[in-house]
């Protein structure tokens, strides 16, 4: 299920055509049901609820918490709905609905959020004082930037709106579709014969030229500009007529009094508008040169065309002004220049109506709507070629595999890569001077598939060096790291690409499953759900492992790849460094496992003493490297987590007899060296001694190690006042 959420949108003609009709249409495309959730004002709540339910009986209509500043409090409604309905995604109409959706995603209640962007909200609030509250206007501007940058996919009403995001918010993704305001289902697109009922009632002739404005009288409709353009046009010819399908307004009253026989006003129900438009000739769509209008997609544009009307439009109204100019749909009125348009003949009217039928119905944008639905599934589906990317390299993902004496596992790993449902990958295998015949075995695979590259080193350099060589050789836009004894699920590449393509993400992290001999035989999953992943890496409560991310290659190159000084904890160091980059854009996803991590004992090829020594050295190196950052954040105590977890492994090997007490003393000397960047406080040194005594006991009480870990990593650094 997908929730389509509206916030403070009241029932109106626009609501029917751009909300309820859209939800109805999405439900014809499947496979997930789209549920309308309308949060509306307490004022006239029951009347509005009845109106919405009459058009969309399955809608969930809920009262908003009063006062605009309290919009966040409405999270409770979505929280309850997500708990009950378990949606995979939320489409939020506008910034407030989308921001509420993001809060549900951050709590792990939905996987994906789509921003249905109808306007440049911050600019609109600033330019037209939608609310007379400077603090709320400033909040709106900041909230729009947050929503644009953090949602998973966006529906924009115009390319001009996307350009606005790039200019004002630094938006750098491509993960959007453009769907202008389209015709409501109730409108008849076919041009019907004129009845002249309106003209006869107003005393206007069948050959008179009737200019019509249909819409509200709010500020951005720019009725003052309309007066400047229309007044000389009316004065030039008494057969020129002007009809306002609009509420009362001072400009309209002035024109009616100045040209009583030529100007009329009607305010009719939404369903009556189409018939009245068909009795007119030219639709008026003039807007002031402001940001609000430069990115707009006025609904009336499609409605005018569907009625067979030529359109008189200002310069730079969304994407429509260029369309009018390029396709001969009317006149682009420059500044206060006059109208120079003739009545459209029957053939022209038929052509205009046909264009509306072909380009401004919901069905015209089925590919875009299907893309949105695909993105909002629990496991997103974006069929190649991706609509979010331009033409690029055939290879999108570089899979980099370091290998040292893993010949017995390589075949399974290779078969898992060859089984990928999305074949836009290359495999870069870096053999680290193996002595078990691995290089020749790897070359056999490379000879059979041009996507496989083998780099065989003559001397052992370590996994970090191998991975960095792979990064240098990579040609894909994205990178996945895989170890030679691990596996990818068949749809790993496909699903990760569906999240990354056009997203602007630096990395995205998926769920991993642990196994011994075959996937599913262990049951443990590594789900990357952390509220503070940087701090979790600091404390060595690791949110994810090497295989789980897919990286943007450019970001990985800016990081400089892996730190070759680390013989162990390489991924922990890299992930910590990535999360410290200001403005890093990443996602953690609770999905079905798309990779499998092997823990069988026979995979280990290093003797325990040497292995533990490398872990101890890397643990100390990690703590020293990130102490300045942890101190800056006031959380240096967290870095004792990696020392504690490494010490537990050393003590476990000592108790089991894999290493002797001499080796234990050597490893303790490394782990608790006085040369560390920050001495360990006396109480916490005592806790480490307690951990030693306790873990070498024959019998242990559950929970003691966790308590010691919590005490070691507790506390904040003092900062100067």
C-alpha positions, 0 to 999 in steps of 0.5 A: 500500500502507498499513502497519498497525503494532502495537508490543508488542501480544501475541496475544490475543482483543483482538488478533484482534478489534481488529487482525487483524480490522480489517486483514482488513476494511480489505482488503475496502474497497480500493483499497490493500492494507493490510499488517499489521506486528507488532513484538513482544517477543523473549520468546516471539517465535516462539510469538507470530509463529506465532500471528499468522501463523496468524490473518493469514498475510500479516503481517510479524512482527518482533522489537522491540529489547529494553527499552522506552526503546529504542523509537526504535531500531525505526525501522530495521525501518520504514525497511527496509519503506518502502524495499521496499514504498513505502507511501503511509501508515502506521496506527500502533496506539498512540503508539509505532507512530504515532511511528515512522510520523511519523519515516518521514513526516519522511524522506519515506518515506510521505505520511500517518500515522494514529494508531489511538488505543485509550486515553489512554496518558499518563493510563493509564501515570500512573494505573496505573503500566503501567511502574515507570519515572517517566522512561518514563512522562513520555516517554509523556505527551510522546509522546502529545501529539506524536503527537496533534498531528502525525499527519495523521488519527486514529481515536479509540475515543470522543468522550470521548477526543477531548475529552481531547485538546482539554483536555490537549493543546490539540488543535484539529483536527477530523481524526478519526473515532470508531470504538469497539471492535467485535465480532470476526468470530468472534463470533456476533451472533445470539442462540442458544437457551440450552443451560443447560450452564454452569448445570447444571454449576454447579448453577444454575437456569434461572431464576436471574439470572447476572451475568458479568464477562469480561476480565482482572484488570489495574488499570483493570478495577476489580475492587475496585469490582465487589466493593463492588457485587456483594457486597450483590447476592449477599447479597440473593438466593441465586438471584443468581449471579456468573460471572467469565471471568477469571484469578485475582485476590484479589477473585474468590477472596474472593467465591468463598469468601464465596459458594461456591454463587453465585460461580464463575470460569472462564478459557477460550479467546477463542473459547469466551467468546461461548457462555458469555456467552449463558448469562448475563443481565447483563454487569458493566462497572464502572470507577473514575472515572479518566481512563483509564476516562472515555475508554475503549471496552471491547471487552466492552461490544459482546460483552455486547450481542451475547450479549443481555445487559443491561449494568451500567456505571459512570458516565462509561465512555467514550461507553457510559454515556450510551448505556446510559442513553439507549437502555435497555441496562441500568443506570448504577450510580452510585457504590456504589449497588446493582444494580437489574436484572431478567433480560432477557426474550427480546424484550429479549435479541433487541433488545440483540443486534440493536443490537450487530449494527447498531452494533458490527460492522466493517461498521457503521463502513465510512464511517469506515474508508473515510475513513481509507483515503482520507486515506492515499492518496498523493493523499488523497481526502475526498469532500464533504461532508467528515466532518471539518467541520461545516456551513459556507459553500459556499465553502471556498477563496478563490483570490486573483489579482493581475494587471497587464497579463497579458491574454494569459495570463488566459484560460488561468489562468481556464480552469484554475480553472473546470476544478477538480473540486471547485467549492467555490471563489471567485475574487477577481481584483485588477487593478492598474491594467492598461493592456492591457484586462485589467479589461474582459476580467476582467469578462466572466468575472465576468458569467458566473460569480457565484463570480468577483469583480473588483476594479479599482484606478485606480492601480498599488499592487503585488502585495502590496496586491492580495493583501491586498485579496483576503484582506480580501474572501475568504469561504473557510475557506482561501486559495490565491494564484495569479498571472495567468499561472500555472495550477492542475491540475484536482484542485488544490482537491480534493486540497488540501482533502483535506489541510486540512479538519479538520487544524488545519494553518496551511498545507500545501505541495504540489509545483509544476511549471515550464513555458514554453508548456504544462505538461510542456514543461520538466520541472522540479518544485519539491518542498517537501522540506526538513528546515529550511525556515526556514533554507532561506528565510533562505539563499534556497534556497527550499523553495516558491513563492507558489502552492504553499501552501494557507493557513488564512485565520484564520492568514493574517489573524493574520499580517497578510497580505503586507508591502506594503514589499516590491516583490519577494520578497513570498512569501519574506518572508511564508513566513519570517514564518509559519515564525517563528510559535511553534507554526506547524502546517504540512506539506510534501507530495511529490505530483504537481504540482497547480499550474504556474509559467510562466517564458516571457520574454514574461510579463515586463512591467517593464524589466530595470533597474527589475526588478533595482532592486526585487529589490536593494531587497527583498533588502536589506530582507529581510536587515535585517528578519530579522537579529534573528531569525536572530541569535537562532537563531545563523544570521545568515550565512544571510541573505547567501544572498539578497544573493548570489542577487540579485547573480548575477541582476544580473551575469547581466544585465550580462554579457548586455548587458541593463543597462550598467556604470552600472546595475551600479554603481547596483545594487551601491550598493543591494545592498552599502549600508553602512547595512545592519543588520549589516556584511558581514565583510571575507572575505565582502566579498572573496567578493562581489568574487570572484563579480563578477570570475568571473561577468563572465568570458567562460568560467566553471568550473562549481561556483564560484558554489555554492562561493562561496554555501556560504562566504557562508552558512556560520558560526554567531553567537557566543553568550554562555556 
